[in-house]
């Protein structure tokens, strides 16, 4: 028996529909994942809903505060379906409100509640966590960040394809629409200082420009060679951001003078951006000239590595120290590995799409909910490492994530006065998740072992429903004729 239009199912005790709504409304009004009391997820939720005006406008069983926590939990429990995740959260609350029915809401009601909430509160909540990311100046008076991007597969729907696009391949179109996810990473803690979501075909350099506004004169930015362009150097110079970027060995700038540490002052010139999103609004010079410092080095028997930087003083920033520091750029790659392959991973047998939403609005909401949960996990790991005076990067992300997942139901069951005790136990458990062996430097080329599939390419007509599902038994005569 269901309530009209609300997708509510009565409990075994046959409570009236109004009672079911009231119980759920009371249970979800002040719900929060109590594990994250140190970063104060409850405070983040309230501020996000206040600033975006996304509080529930009518009396409904799934309150905005609860749905906010639900989207964050979607990143922590990626293997759970939406219905099973809701059951998991309501079972936590059942310890406080025994009349709460874990199966009181249908999947349709969950989707409608997510749509009512929208993506803006989750984006605002993620921005609140980035305000806590302010590392100390540890490299010559500079904080060090890495900027990188990664592609994420989306569910194959016309709306996602229209909003984010679908890449093309030599054999045709790709299997899924893709989104471009950019992240500005603190290399010492893996916390995200900023992130943005864009269509998959957008130029990565153009998409990263808004993230540069988060950096200042004391923030050193490490970039891969995909960002090496004269106009991008100009943008960084206008913002007075120190940077170190790898460039191709075929790039031949004019050498001006050799410095005492073996690096060179070089000058070069280039053209404005060619991407359609920037070309028409470009206000810089038509011929861009730059004067930078070039460092060439080799690691073992690797090919020559060439770095350009605007840190021109060899006394404050020796060439060898910058070369060693540049390896920290790999921390940005590892952040996307943790998000895509560990936090948002699914068990075998499911489509390995990072997001599960079938609409662009849902993808954006889910993306920032995932990034918010990642920053909360990383913030908890930083706190655990500081208690034991450890390096946060020496703690296992997978082990810490499992500790958090196990602790969520336990912390919800106990009275509020014991929360601090259990959180201290959790921080101790996370501090015990030390990586047994030291991290190895990257020593192998970035190559793929997976080869092209032997199966044919799936085409639109293959998605059509079969004309019949009836079973046809073949006789001996049928077999003989075939």
C-alpha positions in Angstrom: 0.0 0.0 0.0 1.5 3.4 -1.0 0.9 7.0 -0.2 -0.4 9.1 -3.1 2.5 10.4 -5.2 5.0 10.1 -2.4 6.4 6.6 -2.9 6.0 5.8 0.8 5.5 2.2 1.9 3.7 1.5 5.2 5.6 -0.4 7.9 4.6 -3.7 9.2 2.8 -2.0 12.1 0.4 -0.4 9.5 1.0 3.2 10.7 -1.0 5.8 8.9 0.6 7.6 6.0 0.9 10.8 7.9 2.7 9.0 10.8 5.2 7.5 8.4 5.9 11.0 6.9 6.3 12.6 10.3 8.7 9.9 11.6 10.8 10.2 8.5 10.7 14.0 8.6 11.8 14.1 12.2 14.6 11.5 11.6 16.0 13.3 8.6 15.7 16.9 9.8 19.0 16.9 11.7 20.7 14.0 10.2 24.5 14.2 9.5 27.3 11.7 9.1 28.6 12.0 12.6 31.9 10.6 11.8 33.1 13.9 10.3 32.7 16.0 13.5 36.2 17.5 13.3 35.7 19.0 9.8 32.1 19.6 11.0 30.1 18.2 8.1 26.9 19.4 9.9 28.2 23.0 9.8 29.2 22.6 6.2 25.8 21.3 5.3 24.0 24.2 7.1 26.2 26.9 5.5 25.8 25.3 2.0 22.0 25.2 2.3 21.9 28.7 3.7 24.1 30.2 1.0 22.2 28.5 -1.9 18.7 28.7 -0.4 18.2 25.0 -1.0 16.3 24.2 2.2 13.2 22.2 1.6 10.2 24.4 0.6 7.5 22.0 1.6 7.0 19.3 4.2 8.5 16.1 2.8 10.0 13.0 4.4 13.5 13.4 2.9 14.8 16.7 4.2 17.5 18.8 2.4 20.0 18.2 5.2 19.6 14.4 4.9 19.8 14.4 1.1 23.0 16.5 1.3 24.6 13.8 3.6 23.1 11.1 1.3 25.0 12.5 -1.7 28.2 12.6 0.3 27.7 9.0 1.3 27.2 8.0 -2.3 31.0 8.7 -2.7 31.8 6.6 0.4 29.7 3.6 -0.5 30.0 3.4 -4.3 29.0 -0.3 -4.4 25.6 0.3 -2.9 22.6 1.1 -5.0 20.7 4.2 -4.1 18.0 2.1 -2.3 20.5 0.1 -0.3 22.4 3.2 0.6 19.3 4.8 1.9 18.5 1.7 3.9 22.0 1.8 5.3 21.6 5.4 6.5 18.1 4.9 7.9 19.3 1.9 9.8 21.9 4.1 11.5 19.2 6.5 12.5 16.9 3.7 13.6 19.0 3.4 16.8 17.7 6.8 17.8 14.2 6.6 16.3 13.1 2.9 16.5 10.0 3.7 14.4 12.0 4.6 11.3 11.5 2.0 8.6 14.6 1.4 6.5 12.5 0.6 3.5 10.1 3.5 3.9 11.0 5.3 0.7 11.1 4.1 -2.9 14.0 4.7 -5.3 11.8 7.2 -7.2 11.4 9.4 -4.1 15.2 9.4 -3.6 15.8 10.6 -7.2 13.1 13.3 -6.8 14.8 14.4 -3.5 18.2 14.7 -5.2 16.6 16.7 -8.0 15.0 19.1 -5.5 18.4 19.7 -3.8 20.3 20.3 -7.0 24.1 20.6 -7.5 24.8 24.1 -6.1 24.8 23.0 -2.3 27.3 20.3 -3.0 29.6 22.6 -4.9 29.3 25.1 -2.1 30.1 22.4 0.5 33.2 21.3 -1.5 34.4 24.9 -1.6 34.1 25.2 2.2 36.4 22.2 2.6 39.0 23.8 0.2 39.2 26.8 2.5 40.9 24.6 5.1 43.7 23.6 2.6 46.5 26.1 3.4 49.7 24.1 3.8 52.9 25.6 5.2 55.5 27.2 2.9 58.0 24.3 2.8 60.0 24.8 -0.4 62.0 28.0 -0.3 59.2 30.0 1.3 56.6 28.6 -1.2 53.6 26.3 -0.9 53.6 23.6 -3.6 50.5 22.6 -5.7 50.0 20.4 -8.7 47.4 21.0 -11.4 46.2 18.1 -13.5 43.1 16.7 -15.2 41.5 13.4 -15.9 38.6 12.0 -18.0 35.6 10.3 -16.3 33.1 8.0 -18.1 29.5 8.8 -17.7 26.3 6.7 -18.1 25.4 6.5 -21.8 22.3 8.7 -22.0 21.4 11.4 -24.7 21.4 14.1 -22.1 24.8 13.3 -20.8 26.2 13.1 -24.3 24.6 16.4 -25.2 26.1 18.2 -22.2 29.5 16.6 -21.9 30.2 15.1 -25.4 31.5 11.8 -26.5 35.1 11.4 -27.7 35.9 9.9 -31.1 38.3 7.1 -31.7 40.0 5.7 -34.9 37.4 3.0 -34.9 34.4 5.3 -34.3 32.8 6.8 -31.3 33.8 6.0 -27.7 31.6 3.7 -25.6 30.6 6.4 -23.1 30.2 10.2 -22.8 33.1 11.7 -20.9 33.6 14.6 -18.5 36.8 16.5 -17.8 37.7 16.7 -14.1 40.4 19.2 -13.1 42.0 19.2 -9.6 44.4 21.6 -7.8 46.2 19.4 -5.3 48.3 20.1 -2.3 51.2 17.7 -2.9 52.0 17.2 0.8 48.5 16.0 1.9 46.6 15.2 -1.4 43.8 17.6 -0.3 42.1 19.4 -3.1 42.5 23.2 -3.1 40.0 23.5 -6.0 38.3 21.4 -8.7 36.0 21.9 -11.7 33.9 19.8 -14.0 33.8 20.4 -17.8 32.8 18.8 -21.1 35.2 16.1 -22.1 36.3 17.8 -25.3 37.2 21.1 -23.6 40.8 22.3 -23.8 42.4 21.5 -20.4 44.4 24.7 -20.3 41.4 26.9 -21.0 39.3 25.0 -18.4 42.0 25.4 -15.7 42.2 29.3 -15.8 39.5 29.8 -13.1 41.5 27.6 -10.7 44.5 29.8 -11.1 42.6 32.5 -9.2 43.1 30.5 -6.0 46.8 30.8 -6.1 49.1 33.7 -5.2 52.7 34.9 -5.2 53.8 32.3 -2.6 52.1 29.3 -4.3 54.3 27.2 -6.6 52.4 25.4 -9.4 53.7 22.2 -10.9 52.4 21.4 -14.4 52.9 18.6 -17.0 54.0 19.3 -20.5 50.4 19.5 -21.8 50.3 23.0 -20.2 53.5 24.3 -21.9 52.4 27.2 -24.1 53.5 30.8 -24.4 50.0 32.2 -23.8 49.7 30.1 -20.6 53.0 31.4 -19.4 51.6 34.9 -20.0 48.5 34.1 -17.9 50.6 32.8 -15.0 52.8 35.9 -15.2 49.8 38.2 -15.1 48.7 36.5 -11.9 52.3 36.5 -10.5 52.2 32.7 -9.9 55.5 30.8 -9.6 55.5 27.7 -11.8 57.6 24.8 -13.1 56.4 23.0 -16.2 57.9 20.3 -18.3 58.3 20.9 -22.1 59.2 18.8 -25.0 62.8 18.3 -25.8 62.1 19.4 -29.4 61.2 22.9 -28.1 64.2 25.1 -28.9 64.1 28.5 -27.1 67.1 30.9 -27.6 69.7 30.5 -24.8 70.7 33.8 -23.3 73.2 32.9 -20.6 74.2 29.9 -18.5 73.8 30.2 -14.7 76.3 28.8 -12.2 74.2 25.7 -11.3 74.1 24.6 -15.0 70.6 25.9 -15.8 70.0 28.5 -18.6 68.2 31.8 -19.0 66.2 31.4 -22.3 63.8 33.5 -24.2 61.1 32.6 -26.7 57.9 33.7 -28.3 54.6 32.3 -29.2 51.1 32.9 -30.4 47.8 33.6 -28.5 45.5 30.6 -27.7 43.9 28.9 -30.6 40.9 27.3 -28.7 37.5 28.7 -29.6 36.7 29.3 -25.9 39.6 31.8 -25.5 40.5 33.0 -29.0 37.7 35.6 -29.3 38.2 37.0 -25.8 42.0 37.1 -25.8 43.2 40.6 -24.5 46.9 39.8 -24.4 49.6 40.6 -27.0 49.5 39.0 -30.5 53.1 38.0 -30.2 53.9 36.7 -26.7 57.5 36.9 -25.6 58.8 35.2 -22.4 62.1 35.0 -20.5 62.4 31.9 -18.3 64.9 29.6 -16.7 65.5 26.2 -18.4 66.7 23.1 -16.4 67.8 20.0 -18.3 68.4 16.8 -16.5 68.3 13.0 -16.7 67.1 10.5 -14.1 69.2 7.3 -14.4 69.1 6.2 -18.0 65.8 8.0 -18.8 65.5 10.5 -21.7 66.4 14.1 -21.1 63.9 16.0 -19.1 63.5 19.7 -19.7 61.8 22.1 -17.3 60.9 25.8 -17.7 60.3 27.9 -14.6 60.0 31.6 -13.6 62.1 31.0 -10.5 65.2 32.7 -11.9 67.4 32.9 -8.8 69.8 29.9 -8.7 70.9 30.7 -5.1 67.3 30.5 -3.7 66.2 27.7 -6.0 69.1 25.5 -7.2 68.5 23.6 -10.3 68.9 20.2 -8.7 66.3 21.0 -6.0 63.8 22.1 -8.6 64.4 18.9 -10.5 63.8 16.8 -7.4 60.7 18.8 -6.6 59.2 18.3 -10.0 58.7 14.6 -9.2 56.1 15.8 -6.7 53.8 16.6 -9.7 53.0 12.9 -9.7 51.0 13.4 -6.5 48.3 15.0 -8.6 48.1 11.8 -10.7 47.8 9.8 -7.5 44.8 11.9 -6.3 42.8 10.9 -9.4 43.9 7.3 -8.9 42.5 7.4 -5.3 39.3 9.0 -6.5 38.6 6.9 -9.6 40.1 3.5 -8.6 39.5 3.4 -4.9 36.9 5.8 -3.6 34.6 5.5 -6.7 35.4 2.0 -7.7 32.8 -0.7 -8.1 33.0 -4.5 -7.9 33.5 -6.5 -11.1 30.4 -7.2 -13.1 29.3 -3.5 -13.1 29.9 -0.8 -15.7 33.0 1.0 -14.4 31.6 4.5 -14.8 32.8 6.9 -12.1 29.3 8.5 -11.8 25.9 6.8 -12.0 23.6 9.8 -12.7 21.8 9.8 -16.1 21.4 13.6 -16.2 24.0 16.4 -16.4 22.6 18.0 -13.2 22.9 14.7 -11.3 26.4 14.2 -12.6 27.5 17.6 -11.4 25.8 17.0 -8.0 27.4 13.6 -7.7 30.9 14.9 -8.8 31.1 17.5 -6.1 29.6 15.2 -3.5 32.4 12.7 -4.4 35.1 15.5 -4.2 33.6 16.7 -0.9 33.7 13.2 0.6 37.3 12.8 -0.7 38.4 16.0 1.0 36.7 14.9 4.2 38.5 11.6 4.2 41.9 13.2 3.5 41.3 15.9 6.2 40.6 13.1 8.7 43.9 11.3 7.6 45.8 14.6 8.0 44.5 14.9 11.6 45.4 11.3 12.4 48.9 11.8 11.0 49.4 15.0 13.1 48.5 13.2 16.3 51.3 10.7 15.7 53.7 13.1 13.9 53.5 11.2 10.7 53.6 12.2 7.0 50.0 11.9 5.7 51.3 10.3 2.5 52.7 7.4 4.5 49.2 6.3 5.4 47.2 4.0 3.2 44.3 5.7 1.6 42.5 2.4 1.1 43.0 1.3 4.7 41.9 4.6 6.1 38.8 4.6 3.9 37.9 1.1 5.2 38.3 2.3 8.8 35.9 5.2 8.1 33.3 3.0 6.5 33.4 0.6 9.4 33.2 3.3 12.0 30.1 5.1 10.6 27.4 2.8 12.0 29.2 2.5 15.4 29.4 6.2 15.9 25.7 6.7 15.1 24.7 4.0 17.6 26.4 5.5 20.7 25.2 8.6 22.7 26.6 12.0 21.7 28.8 12.2 24.8 30.9 9.3 23.5 31.5 10.7 20.0 34.8 12.3 20.9 36.1 9.0 22.4 35.2 7.0 19.3 36.6 9.7 16.9 39.9 9.5 18.9 39.8 5.7 18.5 39.2 6.2 14.7 42.1 8.6 14.4 44.3 6.0 16.1 43.2 3.3 13.8 43.9 5.5 10.8 47.3 6.3 12.1 48.0 2.6 12.3 47.4 2.2 8.5 51.0 2.9 7.7 52.3 1.8 4.3 54.8 -1.1 5.1 57.3 -0.3 2.4 58.6 3.2 1.3 57.0 4.7 -1.8 59.0 4.0 -4.9 59.9 6.7 -7.5 58.3 6.3 -10.9 60.8 4.5 -13.1 58.8 3.0 -16.0 57.3 4.6 -19.1 53.5 5.3 -19.2 52.4 2.5 -21.5 49.2 0.5 -21.7 49.2 -3.3 -21.8 45.5 -3.6 -22.7 45.1 -4.2 -26.5 42.2 -3.5 -28.8 39.1 -5.6 -28.3 38.4 -8.5 -30.7 34.7 -7.9 -30.6 32.9 -5.7 -33.2 31.8 -2.2 -32.4 28.4 -1.8 -30.9 26.1 0.2 -33.1 22.7 1.9 -32.4 20.7 -0.8 -34.1 22.2 -3.3 -31.8 20.3 -1.7 -28.9 16.9 -2.4 -30.4 14.6 -4.8 -28.5 14.5 -8.3 -30.0 11.4 -9.0 -32.1 10.4 -11.9 -29.9 11.5 -13.5 -26.6 9.7 -16.8 -27.2 11.7 -20.0 -27.1 11.9 -21.9 -30.4 12.8 -25.6 -30.2 14.7 -26.7 -33.2 13.8 -30.2 -34.6 16.2 -32.5 -36.5 14.7 -31.3 -39.7 15.5 -27.6 -38.8 19.0 -28.5 -37.9 19.4 -30.5 -41.2 18.2 -27.5 -43.2 20.6 -25.2 -41.6 
